[in-house]
């Protein structure tokens, strides 16, 4: 711009000098000099380039008015991350490692959506998750190669009227909270807390269920309810694994631990529901995914509540249960060892507020908070680490934290979209913070004192083209429950470990 101004100034001076020369009389006896040619106009500086709005994405219209179409959505989320591992983590067989810089594919997905009639919708969601050099592959905890490209959702849906749609298949119409059906491409922080998916990969298929659902909107009230089958759990468990064995005088006895686990014999239906009321603008509900931040394009204030119920989904053995381990008992523990059954009872209440603040500066505010109350049987606690860099089956390996359990949890997040002038028209900055606080009855010191789970996240989204092209830098401080013993819930020491992640996302 400075060079342009200099050029304009010099051109104006030359033009003025030429004009003055034309009105001055020539010296006596000399013919007048020809008038100089007018200077060529200085070209205007090019306008800054702006990407066209993404709109409906990769959409192919099958009718002139666009009512019949097929649409494709695809995205990748790539991690570059430094992790200080939890105590005792292995990075390879018999190779302990304190920390490392690693690379991974957090998500790689494809959605195909088609509508050939305003009343009928079909969509398919495929992809992989959590692949790195250590895990996420065909054998997820010990092999990172050739991850399974599997179906996340396969749904057919019929619109009965403007208030009601019915659907079925492998679906994501979850209950409990807004985050339990969250979109992963437009969330505010780098990732979801995972506490919002309490049954993930235990009785569901990556937070999806085989069943039927009803959804719709009545004025400002949105609802979704579903009935599904629980998947047979892939977690190894028998009534004997709910106890600890000891041998004395040649006799082996097994004593219950009082810690609940997922019941391998669970065949009861799963009932879920979530209802929300939007005080401001309505949100799109064609697909099941809730938006995490609208970046100032919408005014939303939504309050909701939800639940999940699954009869006899958990089981346990009290410490008073003592059985002699005979060949018959070992061969048929489900028939000969008594257990207590427990139903999954999960509730959530949340609020989401996302509004533009200054239309001239294009700033926006995003706030979200949710409270969960989970009853998963006595002393149940489960550890999960997203795209875990640790090797092996230890529950506390790598970056794992207590993800779910019997007790209560609060999760909150806040973000602010900074003024457009900070980086200019080509990029936007959105700093954020997130906090998870959980109290689980089955996580305690040896003396019985429970200890809260606190996970802290702070970061910034660099939005190159909204959510369609963004880079996120996140710092996490997570708890490491050193010496944790699943059979008792005891741990020896609580320490906090850092995790720094750079994520690049492209969504088309």
Buried (B, 14 or more C-beta within 10 A) or exposed (E): EEEEEEEEEEBEEEEEEBEEEEEEEEEEEEEEEEEEEEEEEEEEEEEEEEEEEBEEBEEEEEEEEEEBBBBBBBBBBBBBBBBBBBBBBBBEEEEEBEBBEBEBBBBBBBBBBBBBEEEEBBBBBBBBBBBBBBBBBEEBBBBBEEBEEEBBBBBEBEBEEEEBBBBBBBBBBBBBBBBBBBBBBBBBBBBBBBBBBBBBBBBBBBBBBBBBBBBBBEEEEBBBBBBBBBBEBEEEEBBBBBBBEEEEEEEBBBBBBBBBBBBBEBEBEBBBBBBBBBEBBEBEBEBBBBBBBBBBBBBBBBBBBBBBBBBBBBBBBBEEBEBEBEEEBEEEBEEBBEBBBBBBBBBBBBBBBBBBEEEEBBBBBBBBBBBBBBBBBBBBBBBBBBBBBBBBEBBBBBBBBBBBBBBBBBBBBBBBBBBBEEBEEEBBBBBBBBBBBBBBBBBBBEEEEBBBBBBBBBBBBBBBBBBBBBBBBBBBEBBBBBBBBBEBBBBEEBEEBEBBBBBBBBBE
